[in-house]
Amino acid sequence: MFPQKLFIFLTALALTTLACGFTVDLPTTNIKISPTVTEDILVPDPDPSAQSMDVSLSFGAGELIINSGAEALIEGTASYNVEDMKPKVEVTSNSVDLSTGNLEINGIPHFENTMKNTWNLKLSQRPLNLKISAGAYSGQFELGGLALTALRVMDGAADVKLNFAEPNQAVMESFRYETGASSVVLTKLGNANFRSLDFQGGAGSYELDFSGDMQADATVRVDTGLSSLIIRVPNNLNVTVHFDGALTNVDTQGSWGQSGGLYTHSGDGPSLDITIKMGAGSVTLISQ
C-alpha cells in the first residue's frame, strides 16, 4: 500500500496552495496499476572467496522487510502491481545492487488504484557492507546474526523498526542513519557491535535503544531538527551525553547525574559517548 505519510504530504501541499488564494498547475504522473505479481529473488554470492561484499538495496515506496538466514547472498520475494517497479539486479565481482525498477515520478503521482510494492528479503551471514536507500516506506529490519562491517540507511518519509536480536558477527566500524520526517526505532543496538553511530534526522520521532551485549566502547552523534528523541541505555554502561541545542527539553528516568548540559550514567561495562545536536524538541534519557 502506498505509504500514508507521502499521501499526507501531498494533501498538505494541495491545501496550502488553495489557502494561498491562487492556482498553480502542478505536474502529475499517471501510474498504472496492474494485477499483483509475486516473484522470487535469488542472488548468488558473486565471489564467495572475497573478504566482504558490498550490498546495496535501493527501494522506492512500499514495504521493505529484511531478515538474516539466506543461503544465497540475497533471497526472498517481491510483490508489486506497477510494472515499472519490477526489481532489477546489478552484479560485479565485489558488489550487488538490488533496486526498484525504473519507475519515475516527475510530479504528483496519480494512481488508478492502490499501489503495492513489498520486498521480503533474507541476507547472507557472510561479511557485508550494507547500504539501504528508500523513499516513503515502512521498514521492518531484523539484522541480528548478520556479519555487518558497515551499515548505512538513507530514507525519506519513513516508518522503520530496526533491531539486532542477536549479536552482529563482525565489528561494524561505521553505522550511519539519515532520515527525514519519519518515525524510526532502533533497538538492541548493543548487539550491533558498532564503534561509531551517526544518526541524522529531520522533524520526526526517534528512539535509540542501546540494550544488548555491548563489547567495546563506542561513540554516537545525533543531529536532528524539531523532533522527539528517546535514548535508552542498560544500567551496566558508562554513558556520557553532551547536548548542543539551547531549545532542547531534557527529561531523565533512572540514575543520571547532571552538570549543565552534560548528563552521565555510571556502570561497570563499556563506555558510550553520545553527542546530541537538536534544533528544538524533547529528549528523554532512560537507564534501565
Protein Blocks (a to p, Z undefined) as FASTA:
>chain_A
ZZfklmmmmmmmmmmmmmnopacdddddddddddddddddddddfblmbmbdcdddddfe
ddddddehifblbecddddfbfklpccddddfkbccddehjbdcfbdcddfbdcdddddd
dddfbdcddddddfdddddddfehiacfbdcdddfddcdddddfbacfbdcfbacddddd
dddddehklmnopabdcdddddddddddfedjdfbdcddddddddddddddddfkbccdd
ddddfkbccddedjdddehjaccdddfbdcdddddddfbdcdddddZZ
